[in-house]
Amino acid sequence: MMIKNLEQVVGMVLNSFQDPHPRVRWAAINAIGQLSTDLGPELQNQLHHVVLPSLASAMDDVQNPRVQAHAASAILNFSENCRPDILTPYLDVIVGKLLLLLQTGNQMVQEAALTALASAADSSQEHFQKYYDAVMPYLKAILMNATDKSNRMLRAKSMECISLVGMAVGKQKFKDDAKQVMEVLMTLQGSQMEADDPITSYMLQAWARLCKCLGQDFLPYMSVVMPPLLQSAQLKPDVSVTSAGPEDENGESDDEGVETITLGDKRIGIRTSLLEEKATACNMLCCYADELKEGFFPWIDQVTTTLVPLIKFYFHEEVRKAAISAKLAIEKGQAQGRDKSYLKQLSDYIVPALVEAMHKEPEPQICASILESLNESIQLSGTLLDQNQVRSAVEGVKEVIVASTNRRIERTERARAEDFDSEEEELLREENEQEDEIFDQIGDCLGTLVKTFKTSFIPFFDELSMYLTPMLGKNKSPEERRIAICIFDDVAEHCREAAVRYYDTYLPSLLEACMSENPDVRQAAVYGIGICAECGGSAFRPHTGEALSRLYNVIKHPNALDLDNAMAYDNAVSALGKICRFHRDIIDVSQVIPAWLSCLPIKNDLIEAKLVHEQLCVMLEQSERELLGHNNQYLPKIVSVFAEILCAGKDLATEQTASRMVNLLRQLQATLPPSVLASTWSSLQPQQQLALQSVLSS
């Protein structure tokens, strides 16, 4: 819908805010609230100037609490995705009106105001500090005084609001009130609450936000927080099975907290509130492990015992965060006497559970998430993994590749159906993007195994090759091709001479992929060519001529330095430099070296830039005459490159490389004729001359 038309529609709805009938005003506010949810952040941000003032005015409708409550709720919908710079100019009015609503005595209005305040604070972040001193006393008053059973949700909402305001304004502003708030929460935690009390789940989330705000200062409260949190994480699903009658066909339950499905003559009911509490608790455990790092160590045993059996229920990230906390505690000597053998026990417990979950998981999105957790678990465990665990992980990856490939084939068949339409096409595109995410995680996982076990991984790579080589085909998705190339790149880089036997299989595909339209595929391909040039010795020589041709094509492409192509360009320049360095006896150095120098310095892939510029120093030290050229013809370019790198500070070179460059410049200064130096100096830009004068004189 065009913005113009949308503004007209919104204008018509806003005009209804002035209607004399409360029901019309209420309906109009609801429509704006729903529209805010449906529009998305971009359109919301373009309509704020007409919507927010109108909603603020609607909160003045003191004769109609329902209108006030719905206006506050619409503020919530509108501010949730609002950028701070857009929301901030309206905060004076919005916060002032919401504070008035907190004092109305109408619980429905107060609850809506609390939720809207929480959202405004969350969206405006540090900009909310201005209102903190005015807002917090009201919030604390509700938390401390709303003790009746009828006020349970009001009190729960006050917890939510306080914790979100605290996170928005930061630890320094919040810390004094935080102590008082946590005293109240601890008292509540120790009290006997009813099973359906909403305060329970709100309190779990409030504790986690307080932890995020206070960081390590939260540790003294963990002994209070953890027991009920673990208890919630250990809740058993409440499932009932009864006989189904004809009236059960719609699958609905009389109990709002129960979801039902009918299978044959059986009616299965699941109490979702318990599952939600369990899921919230598990997510909170993840939050504490992530925030407290090694400080979380005392609870690792209980948490892993609780969570590892739940990996099949999608709580693998929580397990991973707990394992990270354990590793950090051991590394920092804060593990209460435990050592790497404890990490090995954790690894033996967690990794097989993740692999088993990966075997059984049919949903691509969840499978990708399991692979991500498996990858981090392998990184944590390192060489503590035994061969059987590595084998099981590799077998799991093979199964995932096969399953993903089969799903892609099935989608291709669906696309050929006569009734295939644009809606189905969009669905297929989204599903294929999920498959790409799976392959991305496969690449990371196998890459970690290669980097960890190096040549010991070669037998597993032999098995994997029959799954990876088909992924190199032009008919495969760019992500499949990129991942297959990246895995070979890792093997070539970390197994070095042991990987030479794969060159004949993989290098032709890398050379062909240099011409890919996809810049990520090109980058992976040229990077691999550089690795093979560096590590392959004589095995790379038969490919040198074609490699130079393909690298030139990447470097000289008219759009080579466009943002999308820049990383591929930098890696192609790096590969060209490696051919110059490691195979200069079989190339025409008078052609290749000036072509390489003309591309320096590289500035986009900062990791590769540091390596390439270090390599320039090494080559100048080892073969000064070849690099400087006949009659020092390349000297001005080299000095210019050094000057540009040194002017860039630490971005383009390590301190060691920068120091090396300065020493090389001093050597050239001492050994070259003054006329050559003067000519070189005059070719530099004034700022480059000043930079070099500064570093050479210091």
N, C-alpha and C positions, 0 to 999 in steps of 0.2 A: 504494500500500500504506500502511495506517495505521502511524503511528510505533510504536504499541503492539505490533502484530504483528511489525513489523520488528525491534524490540528483542528479542522472543522468539526470532526466527530467529537474530539475531546472538548472543544468549546461548547458544543450542544449539551454534552453531559454535564459540564461544569455549570452551565446556566441553570440546570435543574437543581443545583444546590440551593437556589433561592426560592424554589417552589414552596407555596404555603403549606402543602401537605407533607407531614413528616415522613410518611411512607415513600413518597417520591424522592425526597432528599436522601433517605436511607438507601434506596435502590440505586440512585445516581452515584453515591459514594462507593457502594459495593462494586458498581460497574468500573469506576476508576481504579479501585483496588485490583480487580481482576485484570483490567487492561494493563496495569503496571506490571503484573506478573507475566502476561503474555507478550508484552512488547520486547523484552530483552533490554540489556543495559544501554545499548547504543541509542535506541529510540527514546528510552526513558530520559537519558541525559539531554536529549534535544527538546524535551517537553517540560522539563522541571520548572521553567520560568512561569508557566501557566498553572501547573498542577499544584505545586507545593504551597503557594500562597492561598489558593482556594481551600485546600485541605486544612491548613492552619485556621482559616476563618470558620470552617465547619465545626471545629472543636469548641467554638464559643456557644454552640446551641444548647444552653444550659437547661432548656425546657424538655429536651429529648436526649436522655442519656444514651439511648441506642445509637442515635446519629453521632454523638461524640465518640463512642467506642469504635464505631465503624470508620470514622475519620482517622482515629489513631491507628487502626489496623491498616488503613490505606497508606498512611505515612510509613508504616513498617514495610509494606510491599514496595513502596517507591524508593525508600532509602537503602534497601538491602543491597542493591547493585550500583548505587550511586557513587561516583567518584568523590573523594573528599573535597576537591576544589569546587565542585558543583553544589554539594550539600552545605558547605560551611557558611555561605552568605545567608542562608535561611535558618541557621541553628538558633540564633537569638530568639526569633519568634517561636519556632517549633518547640524548643526546650522550655521556654516560658509557659506556653500553652499546656504542654504535657505535665509540667509541675502542678499547674492548677487542677488538672484532671486527677492527679494523685490525691488531691485534698477533697475530692467530691464526696467521699464516703460510699459511692456506688461501686461495688466490687467488680462488675463487668467493665466499667469505665477504667478503674484503676489497673486491672489486669492488662487491658489493651494499651494503656499509657506506659506501663512498665516494659512491655514487649517492644513498643515503638522507641522508647528511650534506649533500650539495649541495642536495637538495630542502628539508631542514629550514632551511638557511641562507637559501635563496631565499624561503621562506615567512615566516620570522620577521624578515628584514631586520635593522634596527639592533639588535633584541633579541639577535642572535647575537654581538654584540661581546663579551659576557660570556665566551664560550667560545673566542674567537679565539686567545688566547695558548696555550691547551691543545691546540687542534686543529691549528694551522698547522704546527708542527714535524713532526708525523706525516705531513701531506700533502706537505711539501717532501722529507721523507726518501724517500717512495715515488717522487716525481718524479725524484729524483736517483739512486736506487739500483736502480729496476726497469728495468734496461737489457737484460735477456735478451729474445730474440725471444718466448719463451713468456709474458713479462710485458707485451707491448705494450698489450693492452687495459687492464691494471691502471694502467699509466703514463698512458694516454689518459684514464682515469676520474679520475686524480689531477689532471690539467690542468683538467678540467671542474669538479671540486670546488673547487680553488683559486680559479679565476676567479669562480665563483658566490659563494664565501665573500667574496672581495674586493669584489664588487659589493654584497653585503649589508651589510658593515661600513663601507664607504666609503673614500674616498681617504686621509684622514688616518691611519686605523688601518692601512691595507694598504700604504702607499707604500714603506716600507723593505723589506718582504718582496717587494714587486712587482718591484723592481730585480733581486733575486736570481733570482726566477722567470723573468723575461724574459731573463736571461743564459742560463739553461738552454734556454729555447725558441729563442733565437737560434742556439745551438750545434746543436740538433736540426734547425732550419730549414736550416742549412748542410750537414747530413749527407745522405748518399745513402739515401733510404728506399725500400722496396719499394712497388710499385704498390698492393698490397692492405693496406698498413699502416694500421690504424685511427687511428693517431696523427695522420695528415695532416688528416683532417676535424675531429678534436677540437681540433687546434692552431689551425686556422682560426677556430673558434668561440671558443676561449680568448683569442686575440689580440683579437678584436672586443669581448669582455667587458672585457678589460683596458683597452682604449681607452675604453669607456663609463665605466669607473671612474675612470681617470686624466685624461680630457679632454685638454686641450692639452699636458699633460706627456707624452703618448704620442707626440707628433710625431717625436722623435728616432728612434723605432723603425720609422717608416713605410717607410724605405728598405729595411729588412730584410723587412718584412711584405708589401709590395706586389708584388714580382716573382713569387713563387710563387702569390699570390692571383690575379693577372691570368692566370697560366698555367692555374690551375684553372678560371677563368671562361671561358677560351678553348678548353677541351677539346671535341673533336669527338665527337658521339654514336657509340658503337660499335654499328653495326647489321650484322647478318648475314642473308643471304637464302639459304635452302636449299630443296631439294625436300621437300615434305611427303608422308609416308606415312600409312596408316590409323592408325598408333599415335600420330600427332601431334594427333588430334582434340581431346584434352583441353587442348591449348594449354600444357602444362607442359614446363619444361626440366629437364634433368638438372643443369644449373648453377644454383645458388640465386641467383646474382647476375644472372641473365638472365631477362627477361620475354619470352614468345613469344606471337605470335598467328598463326593459320593463315588465309590468304586464298587460296581456290581450291587450287591445287596447290603454293603457296609457303608456306614457314614463315619468319616474320620474327622475329628475336631482337634485343632491345635490352638492352645491359648497363646496368642501372639504377644501379649504384654510381657510374659515371661521371657520370650525369645528376644524382645526388644531390650529388656533389662540386661539380659546376658550379653547381647551384642554391644550395648553401651559400656558395660563393665570391661569387656575385652578390649574395646577401643581405648578406654581410659588407661588400662595397663600399658598399652602401647605408648600412650602419651607420656606417662611417668617414666618409662624406660628411656624414651627418646630425650626427654628433658633433663633427667637427673643423671644420665650416663652411668658412670661407675658407682654413683651414690645409690643406684637401684640394686646393687649386688646382693644385699641381705635377703631379697625376696626372689632371687632367680630360681632357686629350687622349687618353691611353691608355684611360681608363675609358669615355669616350663611344664611341670607336672599337670597343671590345669589346662594349659593351652595346646600342648603338642597333640593330645587326642582330638583337639578341635580343628586341626589344620584342614581336615577334609571339609570343615564348615567355613572355610575362607578366613581363618584367623592366622594365616601364615606370617603376615607382616608383624603382628604382635609378637610372635615367637622370635622372629628375626631381630626385633628391637631389643628383646630381653637378652639374646645371645650377644649382641653388640655391647650391651652394658657389662656383661660378664667378662668379655675380652678386655675392655677398657680397664675394668677393676683389676684384672690380673696384671696387665701391662704397667699400671700405676702403683702396684703394690698395695692395693686397697681391697684385696679379696680374702681377708681374714685367714691367711695361711694357705689358701688354695693356689695351685699352679696350673701349668698347661695340661696336666692330666685331667683336671676338672673340665677344661675346655674340650678335651677329647671326649669325655663322657657326654657333655652337652651335644657335641657334634654327632656322636653315635646315636643319640636320641632324636635329634631334630632332622638331620639329612635324610635318613630312611623314610621318615614320616612325610617329608616334602615330596620325595620321589614317588612314594605310594599314592599321594594325593594327585600328583601329576599324571600318573598312569590312569587314574579313574576319572579325571575331570573332563567332562564333555564340552563345557562352555569356554570358547576361545579367550574371552576377556579374563576370566578367572585363571585359566591355564597360563596366560602371559604373566599374571601377577605371581603365581606360584613359581614360575621360572625366575622371576626377579628376586624372590626371596631365596630360592635355591642358590642363585648366583652369589648373593651377599653372604649366605651361610658358607659357601665354598671359600669365599675370600677370607672369612673369619677363621675357618678351620685350617686352611692352607694344607701343608703336607701332613697334617694330622689325619687327613682322610686316608683310608686304606684302599687297596686296589679294588676290593669288592664294592666299596661305596662309589668309587669312580665308575666302575663298570655299570652299576645299577643306574647312575645318573646318565651315562651315555645311552644305555638301553632305553631309558625314559625319553631322552631327546629324540632318538630314532622313531619311537612310537608317535611322538608329537608331530614330527616332520611328515610321517606317512598320513596321519589323521588330517593334518592341515592340507596336504596335497589333495587328498580325496575330497575334502570339502570344497576346495577350489574347482576341481573337476566337476563336481555336482552342480556348482553355481554356473559354470560355463554351459552345462546342459540346460539349466533353467533359463538362461539368457536366450537360448535358441527356440524356446517354446513360442507358439503362435500368440498366446495371450500376454506375452511379456510387455510390460508398459514402463513408463517413466518412474512410477512409484516403486515398482519392483527393481528397477535399475538403481535407484538411490539406495534401496535396502541392500542390494548386492555390493554396492560400493562401500557402504559402512561395514559390512561383514568382511570384505577383503582387507579393509584397513585394520580390523582386529587381527586378521591373519598376519599382516605385516608386523604388527606389534609382537606377535608370538615369535616371528623370525628374528626380530630385533633382540628379544630376550635370549633366544637360542644362541645368537652370535655372542652376546655378552657372557653367557654361561660357559660356552665352549672356549671362548677366549680366555676366561679366568682359569679354566683347567689347563690350557696350553701354557699360560704364563707361570702357573704354579708348578706343574710337573715336567715341563720342557720335554726333553727327548723321551722320558718315560711315558709320555702320552702318545707317542708315535703309533704303537699298536692299535690304540683306540681310533686314531685318525685314519688308519688303514681301513678299519671297519666303516667309519663314517663317510669315507670318500664316495662310496656307491650311492649315498643319500645326498651328498653335496654337489657332485659333478652335474647331475641333472638340473640343479638349481642355477647353473651358469648359462643355460640356454636362453636364446633371445625371446622365446615364448613365455618366459617366466616374468614375474613382476619385478620392477626395479629393486624392491626391498629384498626379494629372494636372491637376486644376483649379487647385490651389495654384500649381503651377509655371507654368502658362500665365498666371495672374494676376501672379505675381512678375516674369515676363519683361516683361509690359506695364508693370508698376510701374517697372521699371528704365528702360525706354524713355521713359516719361512724365517720370521724374525727371531723367535725364541728357540728354535731347534737348529737353526743355522745349517751346518754341513749335513746334518741328518735329514734335512728337508729337501736337499738337492734332487733326490730321486723323484720328487713330485713335479719338478719344473716342466717336463715335457707334457704332463697332463694339464697343468693349470696355467702356465705362462701364455700359451696361445689365446686362452680365454681372457686373460688380463689385457693382452695387447688389443684384442678385439673390443673389449669394454672401454678402452680409452676413447672410442668413438661414440660411446653411448650419449644419448640426448640428456640423460639424467646426471646432474653434476655430482651427486653422491656416489653413484656407480663409478664415474670417471675418477673421483678422488681416491676411492678404494683401490682402483686399478693402478693408477700412477704411483700411489704409495707402495703397493706391492712390487712394482717394477723396480723402484728405488731400493727396496729391501733385497730383492734378488740380485741387483747389481752389486750391492755391498757384500752380501754373504755368499753368493753363488760361485765366485771364482770362475774357473773354466767352463762350468756348466751353463753360465749365463752368456758366454761369448757368442754362441751361434745366434742368439736373439738380439745382439747389440744393435745391429743395423736397423731392424724393424722397430726396436724400442726407441731409438733416436727419432725415427720418422714419426712415430705416434706421439711422442712427447712434444716434438715441434708443433704438431697439429694442435695439441691442447694449448700450448703457450702462445701460438701466433693467431689463434682464433680471434676474429674481430671483437667478440664479446667476452674475451677471456677474463677481463678484470671486472666484469659486472659482479654485483654482490653475490648472486647465486653461484657464480663460477669461480670466485676468487680462491676458495679453499683448494679446489682441484688444480688451479693454476699454481699456487704456492707449492703443492706437493709434486707437481710435474717439474717445477724448477729444482726442487730438492733432488728428485730422481736424476735429472740431467747432471747435477753436480756430482752425484755418486758415480755416474758413468765416467765423468771427467777424472775423478780421483782414482777409481779402482780399475779402469779399463783404458787408460790414456794411451797405452802402447798399441791399441788396435783401432783407434779413432783418429780422425784428422783434427788434432788439437787446435790448429789455426782457425778452424771453423767453429768447433764446439765450445771452446773456452770463451771466446768473445760473445757467443750466443747466450751462454750461461751468465756471464758477468753483466750483460745488458739487462737482465731480469732482476738484478739485486739492487737494494735489499728487498726481501719479501716482507709483507706487513700484515697479512690477514690471519694466517695460521701461526699464532705466536709461539706455540710449542715447536713447530717445524722451523720457524724463523730462527730461533735460538740455536738449533742444531745446524742449520745451513750456514749461519754466520760463523759458528765455531769451525765448521768444515773449511770455510774460506781461509781462516787463519792457519789451520793445519796445512792446507795445500800451499799457502804462501811460504810457510816455514820449510816444507819438504821439497818443493820444486819451484823456487822463487823465479828462476829464469823463464820457465814455461808459462807461468801465470802472468808475469809482467809483459811477456811478448817481446818481439823484435824491437830493439831500440826503446824499450820501456813504454811501448805504445798503449798498454792497458793500465799504466800507472795512474793517470788522472781518474779513470773510472773507479779503480780500487780505493784510492784515497777518498774520492767522493762518497763511495759506499760506506767506508769507515766513518766518515764525518756524519753521515745521515743516521747511522746506527747509534753513534755516541750521543748525538743530539736527542735521540728518542729515549734516553735514560735506560731503565731496566726492561722496557717492553720488548726490544728486539734482540737483546744479548744478555747473557748472564754476567755477573760482575767479573768472573774469571775471564770470559771471552773479551769483555771490554778492556780489561787490563792487558790481555794479550795483544789486542789491536794497538793500544798505546805503545807497547814495547816494539811492535813491528814498525810503526811509524817512526819511532826514534832510531831504529836500525837503518831504515831507508834514509832518514835525515843524515845519518852519519856516513853512509856508504855511497850515496848517489851524488853526481856532480851538482853543484849549486844551480847551474842553468836549468837542469832537468827539474829540480825542486821548484824553482821560481815559476817555470812554465806550468807545472802541475798546480801550484798554489793559485795562480791567476785564473785557472779554470773553475775554481770553486765559487759557490755563492758566498756573499759577505758573511752571512750568519754561520756558514760552515767554517770559514776561515777563523772567525772568532772562537767557535767551539774547539777547533783543533789547537789554536794558540793557548786556550785555557788548559786543556788536558795535557799538552806537551810541556807546559811551563810548571805544572803543579807537581 
